């Protein structure tokens, strides 16, 4: 693997780790910072949410009910 490829991989791993950390802390504002306005988010059960408003709405129920199956990236 070239140095630039390993740097890119490391940066991607750090990005995914930071996203998962925010998600698992229920920090919705931090989570939303990772999405573009036209992003597509697919939940573990196959539901698709397109755009920040829909993604935020899909994440809101998780904040009101703690459910171990919804914790990601552990």
C-alpha positions in Angstrom: 0.0 0.0 0.0 1.4 3.4 -0.9 2.0 6.1 1.7 -0.9 8.2 0.4 -3.2 5.2 0.4 -2.3 4.3 4.0 -2.8 8.0 5.0 -6.2 8.0 3.3 -7.2 4.7 5.0 -6.1 6.1 8.4 -8.0 9.3 7.8 -11.1 7.3 6.8 -10.8 5.1 9.9 -10.5 8.2 12.1 -13.6 9.7 10.4 -15.7 6.6 10.9 -14.6 6.2 14.5 -15.5 9.9 15.2 -18.9 9.5 13.6 -19.6 6.3 15.6 -18.5 7.9 18.8 -20.9 10.8 18.2 -23.7 8.4 17.3 -23.1 6.2 20.4 -23.1 9.3 22.6 -26.4 10.3 21.1 -24.9 13.6 20.0 -27.3 14.3 17.2 -25.8 17.7 16.3 -22.3 16.1 15.9 -23.8 13.2 13.9 -25.6 15.5 11.5 -22.3 17.4 10.9 -21.1 14.3 8.9 -24.0 14.4 6.4 -24.3 16.5 3.2 -27.6 18.1 2.5 -28.5 15.4 0.0 -27.1 12.5 1.9 -28.7 9.0 1.9 -28.7 7.1 5.2 -29.8 3.5 5.4 -30.7 2.1 8.8 -29.9 -1.4 10.0 -33.4 -2.5 9.0 -33.2 -1.2 5.5 -35.1 2.1 5.9 -33.7 4.8 3.8 -33.6 8.5 4.8 -32.6 11.0 2.1 -31.5 14.5 3.1 -30.5 16.0 6.4 -34.1 16.6 7.6 -35.1 13.0 6.9 -31.9 11.6 8.5 -32.5 13.7 11.6 -36.0 12.4 11.8 -34.8 8.8 11.5 -32.3 9.4 14.3 -34.7 11.1 16.7 -36.5 7.9 18.0 -33.1 6.5 19.0 -32.6 9.4 21.3 -35.8 8.9 23.2 -35.4 5.1 23.7 -32.2 3.4 24.6 -31.9 0.2 22.6 -28.6 -1.8 22.5 -29.3 -3.0 19.0 -29.1 0.6 17.8 -25.6 1.2 19.1 -23.2 1.1 16.2 -19.5 0.7 15.7 -18.7 -0.8 19.0 
